[in-house]
Amino acid sequence: FPVTILAYALCGNKQPDGDVYEILNNEYYNGELTRAEAKKKAIVWLYDEEQKDMRLEAVFNKKYLLDKHYNVDEVTTAYGRVIKVDERKAIPYLLQSSFIDLFHRQVLKVHKFLEHRNTFIPFMIHDCLYLDMCASEKHLIKDIVDVFSNTQYGKFNVKVKAGKKLSDMKELNLNG
């Protein structure tokens, strides 16, 4: 799940149903952007204090984030980690540190769910969780996704891909 979804949650917003970037584009940019453009605008705006965009400020309230998590020269993450940082870098540090803590908590939930099963987590790369799935346990995919995507901040949308090799991964449609 993207860090922008966490930023949305840390601002006190309920998780949206659907893709956050498509929602941003449709509700705040009147569908004028592509999903990729909306994503880029949101990320650049969140990470660059000099960027100005009142539409994004309505969604991601940087002042609220700073007031809640930043004090003098420290940012306190959503999980209580205190990091020395100047105000200019406070929001990126807050978001990245909180995100990785949330991601690891969700990975641990999946690990616990998989105990005493043949499917296991061989590794993670950035914000991707990989599974070595036993064919007889394929029926667990929706349950695993449910465990992973349900966070203390609400249900985060996740993409699921499958394949025999990393180079052959194809996106799965779990809704059909």
NUKEKE-729349 format. One line per 2 residues: their letters; for each residue x, y, z of N, C-alpha, C, CB. Coordinates in Angstrom, 3 decimals. Glycine has a CB too. Example, Ala and Ser with C-alpha at 12.3 -4.5 7.8 and 13.67 -1.06 7.14 Angstrom:
% residues 2
as	13.190/-5.690/7.800/12.300/-4.500/7.800/13.200/-3.300/7.800/11.308/-4.473/9.046 ~ 12.850/-2.250/7.080/13.670/-1.060/7.140/12.900/0.030/7.870/14.084/-0.598/5.725
% end
This chain:
% residues 176
fp	0.838/-1.181/0.000/0.000/0.000/0.000/0.881/1.241/0.000/-0.952/0.000/1.212 ~ 0.440/2.276/-0.671/1.293/3.455/-0.825/1.353/4.325/0.427/0.808/4.282/-1.980
vt	2.460/5.043/0.538/2.667/5.936/1.672/1.629/7.062/1.679/4.086/6.522/1.637 ~ 1.104/7.416/0.498/0.085/8.467/0.461/-1.187/8.031/1.184/-0.240/8.844/-0.989
il	-1.500/6.756/1.149/-2.670/6.253/1.880/-2.438/6.432/3.375/-2.946/4.751/1.541 ~ -1.217/6.161/3.839/-0.904/6.361/5.248/-0.985/7.832/5.605/0.483/5.811/5.578
ay	-0.482/8.706/4.740/-0.574/10.151/4.988/-2.033/10.557/5.129/0.102/10.956/3.845 ~ -2.873/10.029/4.277/-4.308/10.303/4.317/-4.881/9.884/5.675/-5.041/9.562/3.164
al	-4.495/8.704/6.140/-4.973/8.198/7.432/-4.428/9.020/8.596/-4.576/6.731/7.606 ~ -3.139/9.376/8.552/-2.544/10.151/9.643/-3.158/11.539/9.756/-1.042/10.269/9.444
cg	-3.782/12.012/8.684/-4.493/13.298/8.715/-5.890/13.137/9.304/-4.587/13.896/7.301 ~ -6.219/11.922/9.745/-7.512/11.684/10.384/-8.630/11.301/9.442/-7.915/12.882/11.123
nk	-8.290/10.969/8.203/-9.298/10.602/7.214/-9.577/9.106/7.226/-8.854/11.036/5.826 ~ -10.817/8.736/6.955/-11.203/7.337/6.796/-10.686/6.860/5.445/-12.760/7.153/6.908
qp	-10.198/5.635/5.388/-9.671/5.102/4.138/-10.740/5.090/3.056/-9.120/3.696/4.348 ~ -10.388/5.575/1.877/-11.359/5.586/0.781/-11.520/4.198/0.174/-10.934/6.585/-0.300
dg	-12.687/3.962/-0.409/-12.883/2.739/-1.187/-12.339/3.024/-2.575/-14.407/2.294/-1.234 ~ -11.455/2.198/-3.051/-10.905/2.404/-4.383/-9.508/2.973/-4.346/-11.794/3.309/-5.173
dv	-9.004/3.246/-5.510/-7.646/3.728/-5.705/-7.548/5.202/-5.323/-7.201/3.519/-7.161 ~ -6.693/5.528/-4.381/-6.586/6.897/-3.871/-6.204/7.888/-4.964/-5.566/6.958/-2.747
ye	-5.374/7.479/-5.912/-4.936/8.395/-6.957/-6.056/8.680/-7.959/-3.720/7.824/-7.679 ~ -6.856/7.682/-8.247/-8.011/7.914/-9.109/-9.030/8.810/-8.404/-8.662/6.574/-9.514
il	-9.202/8.604/-7.110/-10.117/9.446/-6.333/-9.611/10.882/-6.312/-10.272/8.908/-4.890 ~ -8.314/11.060/-6.055/-7.726/12.406/-6.080/-7.974/13.086/-7.420/-6.217/12.339/-5.797
nn	-7.701/12.355/-8.477/-7.870/12.925/-9.809/-9.327/13.305/-10.064/-7.388/11.937/-10.874 ~ -10.230/12.407/-9.766/-11.646/12.648/-10.064/-12.274/13.702/-9.167/-12.421/11.366/-9.938
ey	-11.967/13.664/-7.860/-12.629/14.568/-6.926/-11.961/15.935/-6.792/-12.692/13.927/-5.589 ~ -10.651/16.003/-7.023/-9.939/17.255/-6.799/-9.368/17.886/-8.070/-8.834/17.025/-5.829
yn	-9.238/17.089/-9.139/-8.703/17.621/-10.399/-9.690/17.441/-11.556/-7.375/16.934/-10.740 ~ -10.934/17.122/-11.212/-12.002/16.989/-12.218/-11.639/16.046/-13.356/-12.341/18.344/-12.789
ge	-10.870/15.007/-13.051/-10.501/14.025/-14.066/-9.526/14.527/-15.108/-11.713/13.548/-14.745 ~ -8.863/15.653/-14.834/-7.956/16.266/-15.809/-6.617/15.540/-15.930/-7.708/17.704/-15.435
lt	-6.272/14.728/-14.942/-4.969/14.068/-14.925/-5.107/12.578/-15.183/-4.269/14.304/-13.591 ~ -4.012/11.950/-15.521/-3.980/10.487/-15.531/-3.735/10.032/-14.095/-2.867/9.931/-16.514
ra	-3.918/8.770/-13.826/-3.641/8.242/-12.494/-2.175/8.493/-12.144/-3.974/6.726/-12.417 ~ -1.291/8.251/-13.093/0.151/8.442/-12.867/0.466/9.902/-12.537/0.954/7.998/-14.108
ea	-0.177/10.836/-13.218/0.052/12.257/-12.943/-0.468/12.641/-11.564/-0.618/13.124/-14.013 ~ -1.624/12.108/-11.185/-2.183/12.393/-9.865/-1.271/11.828/-8.770/-3.611/11.803/-9.740
kk	-0.746/10.636/-8.989/0.172/10.014/-8.031/1.429/10.865/-7.884/0.542/8.579/-8.476 ~ 2.000/11.254/-8.997/3.228/12.059/-8.960/2.989/13.381/-8.244/3.747/12.319/-10.382
ka	1.886/14.057/-8.561/1.564/15.333/-7.906/1.470/15.162/-6.394/0.242/15.903/-8.454 ~ 0.755/14.123/-5.956/0.551/13.892/-4.524/1.871/13.603/-3.815/-0.424/12.730/-4.306
iv	2.680/12.743/-4.385/3.942/12.371/-3.743/4.911/13.549/-3.710/4.582/11.184/-4.473 ~ 5.065/14.224/-4.843/5.959/15.389/-4.888/5.488/16.441/-3.890/6.017/15.989/-6.322
wl	4.184/16.682/-3.850/3.639/17.693/-2.941/3.889/17.314/-1.482/2.133/17.876/-3.187 ~ 3.682/16.053/-1.136/3.897/15.610/0.242/5.354/15.746/0.665/3.450/14.167/0.403
yd	6.264/15.469/-0.241/7.680/15.422/0.104/8.421/16.741/-0.088/8.345/14.374/-0.704 ~ 7.812/17.696/-0.727/8.487/18.968/-0.990/7.718/20.090/-0.307/8.607/19.234/-2.520
ee	8.301/20.649/0.743/7.612/21.694/1.520/7.319/22.950/0.718/8.437/22.064/2.722 ~ 8.024/23.136/-0.364/7.826/24.354/-1.159/6.703/24.228/-2.187/9.109/24.711/-1.866
qk	6.232/23.005/-2.406/5.132/22.794/-3.342/3.836/23.347/-2.751/4.979/21.291/-3.680 ~ 3.069/24.035/-3.556/1.786/24.592/-3.123/0.678/24.012/-3.998/1.793/26.154/-3.196
dm	-0.367/23.523/-3.364/-1.532/23.008/-4.081/-2.683/22.921/-3.087/-1.237/21.607/-4.738 ~ -3.597/23.857/-3.169/-4.707/23.924/-2.215/-5.605/22.689/-2.308/-5.535/25.189/-2.456
rl	-5.694/22.088/-3.474/-6.520/20.881/-3.618/-5.919/19.741/-2.808/-6.649/20.474/-5.109 ~ -4.596/19.589/-2.874/-3.958/18.529/-2.098/-3.954/18.865/-0.611/-2.528/18.297/-2.589
ea	-3.831/20.137/-0.281/-3.877/20.547/1.134/-5.220/20.182/1.757/-3.627/22.069/1.269 ~ -6.282/20.190/0.962/-7.597/19.804/1.459/-7.649/18.318/1.821/-8.665/20.125/0.419
vf	-6.780/17.527/1.202/-6.753/16.085/1.433/-5.689/15.716/2.462/-6.497/15.339/0.121 ~ -4.480/16.225/2.257/-3.340/15.918/3.116/-2.932/17.203/3.821/-2.143/15.314/2.296
nk	-3.311/17.355/5.044/-3.073/18.586/5.790/-1.688/18.556/6.432/-4.160/18.790/6.864 ~ -0.707/19.132/5.749/0.675/19.124/6.255/0.788/19.830/7.607/1.612/19.793/5.242
ky	0.076/20.932/7.772/0.128/21.661/9.049/-0.353/20.765/10.190/-0.733/22.953/8.980 ~ -1.423/20.034/9.961/-1.940/19.103/10.962/-0.885/18.041/11.293/-3.244/18.434/10.460
ll	-0.252/17.491/10.262/0.772/16.464/10.488/1.932/17.019/11.314/1.295/15.920/9.144 ~ 2.380/18.218/10.957/3.484/18.831/11.713/3.069/19.150/13.141/3.967/20.109/11.017
dk	1.883/19.731/13.318/1.413/20.066/14.670/1.304/18.822/15.541/0.054/20.776/14.605 ~ 0.881/17.730/14.966/0.665/16.500/15.725/1.954/15.708/15.974/-0.327/15.627/14.998
hy	2.887/15.744/15.009/4.036/14.834/15.085/5.403/15.506/15.212/4.046/13.979/13.885 ~ 5.472/16.829/15.069/6.780/17.489/15.075/6.882/18.453/16.250/7.018/18.238/13.748
nv	8.038/18.410/16.934/8.295/19.308/18.053/9.761/19.705/18.022/7.923/18.642/19.413 ~ 10.027/20.966/17.828/11.356/21.568/17.788/12.238/20.904/16.730/12.020/21.470/19.160
de	12.982/19.874/17.074/13.864/19.228/16.105/13.659/17.721/16.066/15.313/19.541/16.426 ~ 12.452/17.278/16.397/12.146/15.852/16.430/10.763/15.593/15.831/12.216/15.317/17.876
vt	10.686/14.495/15.122/9.393/14.012/14.658/9.132/12.700/15.394/9.362/13.821/13.081 ~ 7.908/12.547/15.871/7.503/11.305/16.526/6.560/10.585/15.581/6.823/11.572/17.920
ta	6.947/9.395/15.189/6.162/8.652/14.203/4.869/8.136/14.821/6.980/7.483/13.633 ~ 4.037/7.588/13.964/2.755/7.031/14.399/2.955/5.885/15.385/1.949/6.548/13.193
yg	4.147/5.306/15.409/4.430/4.182/16.300/5.369/4.559/17.440/5.026/3.040/15.511 ~ 5.526/5.859/17.661/6.286/6.329/18.808/7.781/6.439/18.611/6.037/5.450/19.925
rv	8.263/6.192/17.417/9.687/6.344/17.162/10.009/7.840/17.084/10.107/5.604/15.848 ~ 11.043/8.276/17.785/11.439/9.684/17.783/12.701/9.821/16.935/11.677/10.216/19.246
ik	12.634/10.735/15.948/13.742/10.915/15.017/14.148/12.378/15.009/13.359/10.440/13.590 ~ 15.444/12.629/15.202/15.970/13.994/15.103/15.947/14.405/13.635/17.425/14.097/15.696
vd	15.293/15.545/13.366/15.165/15.999/11.985/14.730/17.461/11.985/14.150/15.118/11.196 ~ 15.152/18.196/10.966/14.676/19.573/10.878/13.267/19.569/10.280/15.647/20.451/10.020
er	12.563/20.650/10.472/11.160/20.714/10.061/10.973/20.464/8.568/10.579/22.061/10.423 ~ 11.934/20.878/7.778/11.855/20.718/6.326/11.731/19.250/5.907/13.082/21.336/5.671
ka	12.334/18.349/6.684/12.306/16.921/6.359/11.355/16.127/7.252/13.697/16.346/6.470 ~ 10.647/16.801/8.125/9.820/16.109/9.116/8.731/15.238/8.492/9.185/17.117/10.037
ip	8.023/15.761/7.509/6.927/14.978/6.926/7.453/13.752/6.177/6.096/15.853/5.979 ~ 8.472/13.872/5.320/8.994/12.648/4.698/9.475/11.606/5.718/10.135/13.000/3.765
yl	10.162/12.055/6.771/10.626/11.120/7.795/9.437/10.491/8.510/11.545/11.833/8.807 ~ 8.455/11.288/8.845/7.246/10.784/9.502/6.582/9.720/8.638/6.257/11.936/9.789
lq	6.375/10.028/7.384/5.654/9.113/6.500/6.441/7.840/6.219/5.325/9.805/5.194 ~ 7.716/7.977/5.875/8.509/6.789/5.550/8.697/5.880/6.765/9.870/7.204/4.998
ss	9.000/6.470/7.913/9.222/5.660/9.117/7.932/5.010/9.596/9.816/6.520/10.236 ~ 6.839/5.764/9.574/5.548/5.198/9.985/5.117/4.114/9.015/4.468/6.295/10.069
fi	5.337/4.366/7.719/4.948/3.381/6.710/5.686/2.062/6.903/5.213/3.925/5.310 ~ 7.006/2.116/7.078/7.752/0.862/7.179/7.376/0.106/8.445/9.260/1.131/7.155
dl	7.090/0.822/9.526/6.623/0.147/10.745/5.271/-0.518/10.507/6.523/1.148/11.918 ~ 4.366/0.177/9.842/3.056/-0.404/9.531/3.223/-1.620/8.620/2.133/0.651/8.863
fh	4.027/-1.488/7.581/4.260/-2.595/6.656/4.782/-3.821/7.393/5.247/-2.179/5.562 ~ 5.772/-3.629/8.255/6.331/-4.773/8.985/5.311/-5.389/9.943/7.577/-4.344/9.762
rq	4.476/-4.584/10.550/3.417/-5.129/11.415/2.461/-6.001/10.609/2.638/-3.988/12.107 ~ 2.129/-5.556/9.407/1.222/-6.333/8.572/1.896/-7.622/8.106/0.760/-5.503/7.362
vl	3.177/-7.554/7.786/3.922/-8.756/7.398/3.933/-9.758/8.551/5.374/-8.393/6.982 ~ 4.131/-9.274/9.763/4.119/-10.180/10.925/2.752/-10.838/11.117/4.509/-9.415/12.199
kv	1.686/-10.118/10.826/0.336/-10.708/10.908/0.188/-11.844/9.890/-0.755/-9.621/10.662 ~ 0.692/-11.611/8.687/0.630/-12.658/7.662/1.483/-13.848/8.086/1.102/-12.115/6.286
hk	2.674/-13.570/8.602/3.555/-14.646/9.075/2.842/-15.504/10.122/4.861/-14.059/9.665 ~ 2.196/-14.856/11.059/1.465/-15.598/12.103/0.315/-16.409/11.489/0.912/-14.620/13.180
fl	-0.403/-15.808/10.541/-1.495/-16.505/9.863/-0.993/-17.766/9.155/-2.176/-15.571/8.855 ~ 0.223/-17.708/8.634/0.772/-18.829/7.862/1.440/-19.898/8.723/1.766/-18.312/6.864
eh	1.524/-19.671/10.036/2.135/-20.677/10.908/1.450/-22.025/10.710/2.051/-20.243/12.391 ~ 2.236/-23.084/10.688/1.750/-24.451/10.543/1.149/-24.705/9.160/0.718/-24.749/11.615
rn	1.539/-23.878/8.197/1.128/-24.088/6.810/2.392/-24.248/5.974/0.237/-22.898/6.281 ~ 2.206/-24.684/4.736/3.353/-24.882/3.848/3.743/-23.606/3.114/3.049/-25.972/2.842
tf	2.824/-22.657/2.986/3.112/-21.371/2.360/3.924/-20.534/3.336/1.799/-20.634/1.944 ~ 4.900/-19.799/2.826/5.743/-18.991/3.708/6.199/-17.717/3.013/6.957/-19.797/4.174
ip	6.748/-16.796/3.790/7.283/-15.533/3.285/8.785/-15.725/3.077/6.984/-14.334/4.276 ~ 9.260/-15.778/1.833/10.696/-15.931/1.623/11.457/-14.609/1.731/10.949/-16.548/0.272
fm	10.790/-13.489/1.348/11.460/-12.190/1.398/10.470/-11.063/1.155/12.594/-12.127/0.368 ~ 10.959/-9.847/1.378/10.220/-8.625/1.083/11.172/-7.726/0.300/9.688/-7.915/2.404
ih	10.614/-6.942/-0.609/11.394/-5.943/-1.325/10.608/-4.643/-1.241/11.670/-6.368/-2.826 ~ 11.227/-3.626/-0.655/10.593/-2.315/-0.461/9.231/-2.482/0.210/10.437/-1.576/-1.816
dc	8.143/-2.219/-0.530/6.815/-2.341/0.056/6.054/-3.541/-0.515/6.021/-1.059/-0.177 ~ 6.805/-4.552/-0.959/6.200/-5.753/-1.522/6.480/-6.954/-0.627/6.727/-6.009/-2.946
ly	5.453/-7.690/-0.351/5.548/-8.926/0.415/5.438/-10.078/-0.576/4.433/-9.012/1.530 ~ 6.387/-10.992/-0.541/6.381/-12.132/-1.442/6.067/-13.389/-0.658/7.729/-12.268/-2.174
ld	5.323/-14.277/-1.307/4.974/-15.556/-0.702/5.453/-16.682/-1.597/3.452/-15.660/-0.461 ~ 5.937/-17.737/-0.997/6.189/-18.982/-1.704/4.975/-19.828/-1.357/7.589/-19.681/-1.288
mc	4.026/-19.896/-2.303/2.722/-20.473/-2.006/2.642/-21.919/-2.458/1.622/-19.661/-2.664 ~ 2.232/-22.740/-1.540/1.988/-24.140/-1.824/0.696/-24.231/-2.655/1.885/-24.982/-0.496
as	0.718/-24.996/-3.743/-0.440/-25.092/-4.639/-1.706/-25.517/-3.902/-0.151/-26.074/-5.762 ~ -1.578/-26.387/-2.928/-2.767/-26.857/-2.194/-3.337/-25.789/-1.255/-2.421/-28.109/-1.388
ek	-2.623/-24.655/-1.107/-3.098/-23.585/-0.212/-3.510/-22.319/-0.984/-2.004/-23.232/0.807 ~ -3.654/-22.434/-2.315/-4.061/-21.279/-3.119/-5.387/-20.694/-2.653/-4.164/-21.671/-4.581
hl	-6.214/-21.509/-2.074/-7.518/-21.032/-1.581/-7.364/-20.004/-0.454/-8.359/-22.218/-1.087 ~ -6.169/-19.877/0.113/-5.919/-18.934/1.211/-5.603/-17.516/0.741/-4.781/-19.436/2.055
ik	-5.455/-17.310/-0.562/-5.012/-16.001/-1.066/-5.894/-14.868/-0.554/-5.007/-15.997/-2.595 ~ -7.198/-15.007/-0.673/-8.091/-13.924/-0.225/-7.954/-13.685/1.277/-9.557/-14.256/-0.571
di	-7.792/-14.747/2.059/-7.614/-14.591/3.506/-6.303/-13.873/3.823/-7.644/-15.964/4.201 ~ -5.250/-14.226/3.105/-3.948/-13.583/3.317/-4.036/-12.098/2.988/-2.855/-14.260/2.456
vd	-4.663/-11.774/1.868/-4.843/-10.376/1.471/-5.650/-9.631/2.533/-5.546/-10.283/0.091 ~ -6.671/-10.282/3.058/-7.494/-9.667/4.093/-6.674/-9.376/5.352/-8.681/-10.575/4.435
vf	-5.862/-10.328/5.774/-5.001/-10.130/6.943/-4.033/-8.975/6.698/-4.221/-11.425/7.273 ~ -3.415/-8.957/5.519/-2.413/-7.946/5.203/-3.019/-6.555/5.059/-1.686/-8.320/3.932
sn	-4.165/-6.453/4.427/-4.720/-5.140/4.087/-5.512/-4.480/5.208/-5.595/-5.270/2.896 ~ -5.934/-5.229/6.201/-6.688/-4.646/7.316/-5.726/-4.127/8.377/-7.660/-5.686/7.931
tq	-5.640/-2.802/8.460/-4.703/-2.152/9.368/-5.459/-1.379/10.437/-3.756/-1.217/8.599 ~ -4.734/-0.844/11.373/-5.352/-0.007/12.401/-5.932/1.275/11.813/-4.334/0.335/13.483
yg	-5.550/1.605/10.588/-6.034/2.815/9.922/-7.160/2.520/8.938/-4.893/3.503/9.200 ~ -7.609/1.294/8.900/-8.644/0.894/7.962/-8.082/-0.093/6.962/-9.229/2.111/7.242
kf	-8.912/-0.422/5.991/-8.517/-1.401/4.976/-7.806/-0.677/3.839/-9.754/-2.189/4.442 ~ -6.574/-1.084/3.568/-5.785/-0.517/2.482/-5.939/-1.414/1.256/-4.280/-0.372/2.890
nv	-6.093/-0.794/0.111/-6.137/-1.562/-1.130/-4.735/-2.061/-1.452/-6.704/-0.706/-2.301 ~ -4.640/-3.315/-1.843/-3.359/-3.895/-2.222/-3.495/-4.576/-3.575/-2.864/-4.896/-1.152
kv	-2.403/-4.609/-4.316/-2.359/-5.337/-5.580/-1.755/-6.700/-5.301/-1.538/-4.563/-6.670 ~ -2.278/-7.700/-5.982/-1.793/-9.059/-5.809/-1.381/-9.586/-7.174/-2.875/-9.974/-5.149
ka	-0.162/-10.101/-7.229/0.349/-10.697/-8.455/0.794/-12.116/-8.141/1.522/-9.858/-9.054 ~ 0.750/-12.966/-9.162/1.170/-14.358/-8.980/1.932/-14.816/-10.210/-0.049/-15.282/-8.718
gk	2.805/-15.775/-9.991/3.578/-16.362/-11.077/4.601/-17.325/-10.520/4.264/-15.278/-11.910 ~ 5.119/-18.163/-11.386/6.135/-19.131/-10.951/7.488/-18.465/-10.719/6.280/-20.246/-11.987
kl	7.742/-17.352/-11.460/8.990/-16.602/-11.310/8.634/-15.120/-11.179/9.962/-16.851/-12.530 ~ 9.534/-14.346/-10.566/9.287/-12.909/-10.421/9.054/-12.249/-11.774/10.461/-12.236/-9.707
sd	9.746/-12.690/-12.789/9.609/-12.087/-14.116/8.292/-12.444/-14.802/10.761/-12.515/-14.989 ~ 7.563/-13.426/-14.273/6.303/-13.861/-14.882/5.064/-13.435/-14.092/6.307/-15.357/-15.030
mk	5.228/-12.556/-13.118/4.102/-12.204/-12.255/3.020/-11.467/-13.045/4.580/-11.339/-11.078 ~ 1.768/-11.869/-12.837/0.603/-11.243/-13.444/-0.366/-10.846/-12.331/-0.082/-12.200/-14.474
el	-1.008/-9.690/-12.507/-1.947/-9.217/-11.493/-3.168/-10.129/-11.429/-2.378/-7.769/-11.786 ~ -3.588/-10.432/-10.208/-4.774/-11.263/-9.985/-5.973/-10.360/-9.714/-4.551/-12.254/-8.799
nl	-7.106/-10.744/-10.239/-8.357/-10.063/-9.920/-9.074/-10.928/-8.899/-9.246/-9.820/-11.206 ~ -9.040/-10.514/-7.646/-9.649/-11.311/-6.574/-11.113/-10.981/-6.340/-8.889/-11.112/-5.296
ng	-11.632/-10.015/-7.080/-13.028/-9.620/-6.907/-13.983/-10.431/-7.764/-13.190/-8.164/-7.225 ~ -13.459/-11.143/-8.724/-14.326/-11.855/-9.666/-14.442/-13.311/-9.395/-13.844/-11.672/-11.036
% end
